[in-house]
Amino acid sequence: MKLPRRRFLQLATGATALPALSRMAKAQSYPTRPVRLIVTVPAGGSPDIIGRLMGQWLSERLGQAFVVENRPGASANIGTEFVTKASPDGYTLLLAMSANAINGSLYQHLNFNFIRDTLPVASIARIPLVMEENIAVEPKTVPEFIAYAKAHPGKINLASAGNGTPLYVAGQLFKMMAGVDLIDVPYQGESAAIPDLISGQVQALFGVMPASLGYIKSGKLRPLAVTTATRQEVLPGVPAMAEFLPGYEASGWYGVVMPKGAPAEIIETLNKQINAALADPLMKKRLIDLGCNIFAGTPADFAKFIDAETEKWAKVIKFANIKAD
């Protein structure tokens, strides 16, 4: 994929603005005071834990505190807007998530543009989803599920964690690519949907794998497919959705971004340290235990990924006529 011009210009900003000696001095001195890492969900969830793990690593390696600051609300938009309006000096970071690639198309009147107003620093991890169903549902494979849904349009209830959430749009992508008519049943979070899925009030759900594994392994839910491009080690017998719908891929993800205008040498410093964390055996184990797939790369790699995710979900949102609650 060719890097969009706006991304190229953003990533290049600051690269030639200072003499080489000045850039080197700034990179070596950064940070000289505590850095805020904004997390857009409440304390205690997986994103918060990941943010604190990375903050601790950066604190130890760079000699200044990287302090997690929780600013939840409005589907991650409150914390994201705060970061886009912050000084681009390297002292305010955002733990970006998959919601940031969805919200630009979902919300029509945001006071910021995520792609325009941020610079990618480093990707961290991707979180697999799994399509799962009530064990009493007749179809037991994805092809059988699609065939049944086509034969009985509007008869299967598909639960989600709420309109516009990553789990919701994963289900809409399935509906779009499979050409099926399912009834959407949004809940206030995945934990609220699981009991109704187990009891049979709803028949299927695209769930976050870490939250689903216990129910799958105990036989309370039946997995049909993982939503990553390939099969997952924790569910080796479960196929990838792409085996039936080529090109299907949907997962949560985490990474770090900064306000537009941040110095390129600071981005380089942080990218180097975050990638070092992702290569550390202990950090890798802790992230894998949280259900993550390690997702390292350059700022340019992360920029291309965000652009592709934003474009993909914009198409799904338009197809499904999804509106923000």
C-alpha positions as CSV (number, residue, x, y, z in Angstrom):
1,M,0.0,0.0,0.0
2,K,1.4,3.4,-0.9
3,L,1.8,5.8,2.0
4,P,-0.8,8.6,1.6
5,R,0.6,12.0,1.0
6,R,-0.8,13.5,4.2
7,R,0.9,10.8,6.2
8,F,4.2,11.3,4.4
9,L,4.2,15.0,5.1
10,Q,3.2,14.5,8.7
11,L,6.0,11.9,9.3
12,A,8.5,14.2,7.6
13,T,7.5,17.2,9.7
14,G,10.5,18.3,11.8
15,A,12.9,16.0,10.0
16,T,14.6,18.9,8.3
17,A,13.6,21.8,10.6
18,L,16.6,21.5,12.8
19,P,20.3,21.0,12.2
20,A,21.5,17.4,12.8
21,L,23.4,18.4,15.9
22,S,20.4,20.1,17.4
23,R,18.2,17.0,16.7
24,M,20.7,14.7,18.3
25,A,20.9,16.8,21.4
26,K,17.1,17.0,21.8
27,A,16.7,13.2,21.4
28,Q,19.5,12.5,23.9
29,S,17.9,14.9,26.5
30,Y,14.3,13.7,26.1
31,P,12.5,13.5,28.4
32,T,13.5,16.1,30.9
33,R,10.2,15.9,32.9
34,P,7.3,13.5,33.4
35,V,5.3,12.4,30.3
36,R,1.5,11.8,30.3
37,L,0.2,8.7,28.5
38,I,-3.6,9.3,28.0
39,V,-5.7,6.1,28.1
40,T,-9.3,6.6,26.9
41,V,-10.9,3.9,29.1
42,P,-11.3,3.6,32.9
43,A,-8.6,2.0,35.0
44,G,-8.5,-1.8,35.2
45,G,-9.3,-2.9,31.7
46,S,-6.9,-4.4,29.2
47,P,-6.0,-1.1,27.5
48,D,-5.2,0.5,30.9
49,I,-3.1,-2.5,31.9
50,I,-1.2,-2.3,28.6
51,G,-0.7,1.4,29.0
52,R,0.7,1.0,32.5
53,L,3.0,-1.9,31.4
54,M,4.4,0.3,28.6
55,G,4.6,3.4,30.8
56,Q,6.6,1.4,33.4
57,W,9.0,0.2,30.7
58,L,9.5,3.7,29.3
59,S,10.0,5.2,32.8
60,E,12.8,2.7,33.5
61,R,14.5,3.1,30.2
62,L,14.3,6.9,29.7
63,G,14.7,8.0,33.3
64,Q,11.5,10.0,33.7
65,A,8.0,9.0,34.8
66,F,5.5,8.1,32.1
67,V,2.3,8.5,34.0
68,V,-1.0,6.9,32.8
69,E,-3.9,9.4,32.9
70,N,-7.3,7.9,32.3
71,R,-9.7,10.1,30.4
72,P,-12.6,7.8,29.4
73,G,-15.9,8.7,27.7
74,A,-17.6,9.2,24.4
75,S,-16.2,6.1,22.8
76,A,-12.6,7.3,23.3
77,N,-13.3,10.7,21.8
78,I,-12.8,12.7,25.0
79,G,-9.3,11.5,25.7
80,T,-8.3,11.6,22.0
81,E,-9.5,15.2,21.6
82,F,-7.4,16.1,24.7
83,V,-4.3,14.8,23.1
84,T,-4.9,16.4,19.7
85,K,-5.2,19.8,21.4
86,A,-2.1,19.2,23.6
87,S,1.3,20.8,22.9
88,P,3.3,18.7,20.3
89,D,6.4,18.6,22.5
90,G,6.5,14.9,23.2
91,Y,5.1,15.1,26.8
92,T,1.5,14.1,26.0
93,L,1.0,10.7,24.3
94,L,-2.2,8.7,23.5
95,L,-2.7,5.0,23.8
96,A,-4.6,4.7,20.5
97,M,-7.1,1.9,19.9
98,S,-9.2,0.4,17.1
99,A,-12.0,2.8,18.1
100,N,-10.0,5.7,16.8
101,A,-10.1,4.2,13.3
102,I,-13.9,3.8,13.5
103,N,-15.0,7.0,15.1
104,G,-13.9,9.3,12.3
105,S,-16.7,7.8,10.1
106,L,-19.1,7.1,12.9
107,Y,-19.2,10.6,14.4
108,Q,-20.0,13.5,12.1
109,H,-19.1,16.5,14.3
110,L,-15.9,15.7,16.1
111,N,-13.7,18.6,17.1
112,F,-10.6,16.8,15.7
113,N,-9.5,14.6,12.9
114,F,-7.6,11.6,14.3
115,I,-5.5,11.1,11.1
116,R,-4.8,14.7,10.5
117,D,-4.1,15.7,14.1
118,T,-1.9,12.9,15.3
119,L,1.4,11.3,14.4
120,P,1.9,7.5,14.8
121,V,4.7,6.6,17.1
122,A,4.6,2.8,17.5
123,S,2.1,-0.1,17.2
124,I,2.0,-2.4,20.2
125,A,-0.5,-5.3,19.9
126,R,-3.5,-6.7,18.1
127,I,-6.4,-8.4,19.9
128,P,-8.1,-11.3,18.2
129,L,-11.9,-11.6,18.1
130,V,-13.9,-14.9,17.8
131,M,-17.3,-15.5,16.3
132,E,-19.1,-17.6,18.8
133,E,-22.6,-18.9,19.1
134,N,-25.0,-20.5,21.6
135,I,-24.4,-24.3,21.7
136,A,-28.0,-25.1,20.8
137,V,-27.9,-23.2,17.5
138,E,-28.2,-25.7,14.6
139,P,-25.4,-24.5,12.3
140,K,-22.0,-25.7,13.7
141,T,-19.6,-24.2,11.1
142,V,-19.3,-20.8,9.3
143,P,-20.6,-22.2,6.0
144,E,-23.5,-23.8,7.7
145,F,-24.2,-20.6,9.6
146,I,-24.2,-18.5,6.4
147,A,-26.4,-21.0,4.6
148,Y,-28.9,-21.1,7.5
149,A,-28.9,-17.3,7.7
150,K,-29.6,-17.0,4.0
151,A,-32.5,-19.5,4.2
152,H,-33.9,-17.7,7.3
153,P,-33.3,-14.0,6.8
154,G,-33.9,-11.9,9.9
155,K,-34.2,-14.9,12.2
156,I,-30.8,-14.9,13.9
157,N,-30.0,-12.4,16.6
158,L,-26.4,-11.1,16.6
159,A,-25.4,-9.5,19.9
160,S,-22.7,-6.8,20.1
161,A,-21.0,-4.6,22.7
162,G,-22.9,-1.6,21.5
163,N,-23.5,0.3,18.3
164,G,-20.3,1.4,16.6
165,T,-18.0,-0.6,18.8
166,P,-15.2,-2.7,17.3
167,L,-17.2,-5.9,18.1
168,Y,-20.3,-4.4,16.4
169,V,-18.4,-3.4,13.2
170,A,-16.8,-6.8,13.1
171,G,-20.3,-8.3,12.9
172,Q,-21.3,-5.8,10.2
173,L,-18.2,-6.7,8.1
174,F,-19.3,-10.3,8.3
175,K,-22.8,-9.5,7.3
176,M,-21.5,-7.4,4.4
177,M,-19.1,-10.0,3.1
178,A,-21.4,-13.0,3.7
179,G,-24.5,-11.3,2.3
180,V,-26.7,-12.3,5.2
181,D,-29.5,-10.5,7.1
182,L,-29.0,-10.8,10.9
183,I,-30.9,-8.9,13.6
184,D,-28.5,-6.6,15.6
185,V,-28.9,-6.6,19.3
186,P,-26.6,-4.1,20.9
187,Y,-25.7,-4.3,24.7
188,Q,-23.9,-2.0,27.0
189,G,-20.7,-3.9,26.7
190,E,-19.7,-7.5,26.0
191,S,-20.1,-8.6,29.6
192,A,-23.8,-7.8,29.4
193,A,-24.3,-9.8,26.2
194,I,-22.6,-13.0,27.3
195,P,-25.3,-14.2,29.7
196,D,-28.0,-13.8,27.0
197,L,-25.8,-15.6,24.5
198,I,-25.4,-18.5,26.9
199,S,-29.1,-18.7,27.7
200,G,-30.1,-18.5,24.0
201,Q,-31.8,-15.0,24.1
202,V,-29.4,-14.2,21.2
203,Q,-27.7,-16.7,19.0
204,A,-24.2,-15.3,18.0
205,L,-21.6,-12.7,19.0
206,F,-18.2,-11.5,17.8
207,G,-16.3,-11.4,21.1
208,V,-12.9,-10.4,22.3
209,M,-10.9,-13.6,22.6
210,P,-9.5,-13.1,26.1
211,A,-13.1,-12.6,27.4
212,S,-14.4,-15.6,25.4
213,L,-11.8,-18.3,26.1
214,G,-13.2,-19.4,29.4
215,Y,-16.7,-19.9,28.1
216,I,-15.4,-21.7,25.0
217,K,-13.1,-24.0,26.9
218,S,-15.9,-24.8,29.4
219,G,-18.3,-25.7,26.6
220,K,-20.7,-22.9,27.3
221,L,-20.2,-21.3,23.9
222,R,-19.2,-22.8,20.5
223,P,-16.5,-21.0,18.5
224,L,-17.0,-20.8,14.7
225,A,-14.0,-18.8,13.6
226,V,-11.3,-16.4,14.8
227,T,-11.3,-13.0,13.0
228,T,-7.6,-12.7,12.5
229,A,-6.0,-13.5,9.1
230,T,-4.7,-16.8,10.4
231,R,-5.6,-19.4,13.1
232,Q,-4.7,-18.7,16.7
233,E,-2.5,-20.9,18.9
234,V,-4.9,-20.7,21.8
235,L,-7.7,-22.1,19.7
236,P,-5.8,-24.3,17.2
237,G,-8.8,-26.2,16.0
238,V,-10.9,-23.1,15.2
239,P,-10.6,-21.8,11.6
240,A,-9.9,-18.3,10.6
241,M,-12.9,-16.5,9.0
242,A,-10.7,-15.7,6.0
243,E,-10.8,-19.4,5.2
244,F,-14.5,-19.0,4.3
245,L,-14.6,-15.2,3.5
246,P,-11.3,-14.4,1.8
247,G,-10.0,-11.0,2.9
248,Y,-12.0,-10.9,6.1
249,E,-10.0,-9.6,9.1
250,A,-11.1,-7.7,12.2
251,S,-9.3,-7.2,15.4
252,G,-8.7,-4.8,18.2
253,W,-5.4,-3.0,18.3
254,Y,-3.3,-0.7,20.5
255,G,-0.5,1.7,19.7
256,V,1.0,5.1,20.7
257,V,0.4,8.4,18.9
258,M,1.4,12.0,19.6
259,P,-0.1,15.4,18.6
260,K,0.7,16.5,15.1
261,G,3.9,18.6,15.0
262,A,5.8,16.5,17.5
263,P,9.6,16.3,16.8
264,A,10.6,13.4,14.6
265,E,13.6,12.6,16.8
266,I,11.4,12.1,19.8
267,I,9.1,9.8,17.8
268,E,12.2,7.8,16.8
269,T,13.3,7.5,20.4
270,L,9.9,6.3,21.6
271,N,9.5,3.9,18.7
272,K,12.9,2.4,19.5
273,Q,12.0,1.9,23.1
274,I,8.5,0.5,22.5
275,N,9.9,-2.0,20.0
276,A,12.5,-3.0,22.5
277,A,9.8,-3.7,25.0
278,L,7.9,-5.8,22.5
279,A,11.0,-7.9,22.0
280,D,11.6,-8.4,25.7
281,P,10.6,-12.0,26.7
282,L,8.9,-11.0,29.9
283,M,6.9,-8.1,28.3
284,K,5.9,-10.4,25.5
285,K,4.6,-13.0,27.9
286,R,2.6,-10.5,29.8
287,L,1.0,-9.1,26.7
288,I,0.3,-12.6,25.4
289,D,-1.3,-13.5,28.7
290,L,-3.7,-10.5,28.1
291,G,-4.7,-12.1,24.8
292,C,-2.5,-9.9,22.6
293,N,-0.6,-10.6,19.4
294,I,2.6,-8.6,19.4
295,F,2.4,-5.9,16.7
296,A,5.8,-4.1,16.3
297,G,6.9,-1.8,13.4
298,T,8.0,1.6,12.3
299,P,6.0,4.8,12.6
300,A,5.4,4.6,8.8
301,D,4.2,1.0,9.2
302,F,1.7,2.1,11.9
303,A,0.5,5.0,9.8
304,K,-0.3,2.8,6.8
305,F,-2.1,0.4,9.1
306,I,-4.2,3.1,10.7
307,D,-5.1,4.5,7.2
308,A,-6.1,1.1,6.0
309,E,-8.2,0.4,9.1
310,T,-9.9,3.8,8.8
311,E,-10.8,3.2,5.2
312,K,-12.0,-0.4,5.8
313,W,-14.4,0.6,8.6
314,A,-15.6,3.7,6.8
315,K,-16.9,1.3,4.1
316,V,-18.6,-1.0,6.6
317,I,-20.2,2.0,8.4
318,K,-21.6,3.3,5.2
319,F,-22.8,-0.1,4.1
320,A,-24.6,-0.8,7.3
321,N,-25.8,2.8,7.8
322,I,-24.4,2.8,11.3
323,K,-25.2,5.9,13.4
324,A,-23.6,6.9,16.6
325,D,-25.8,6.4,19.7
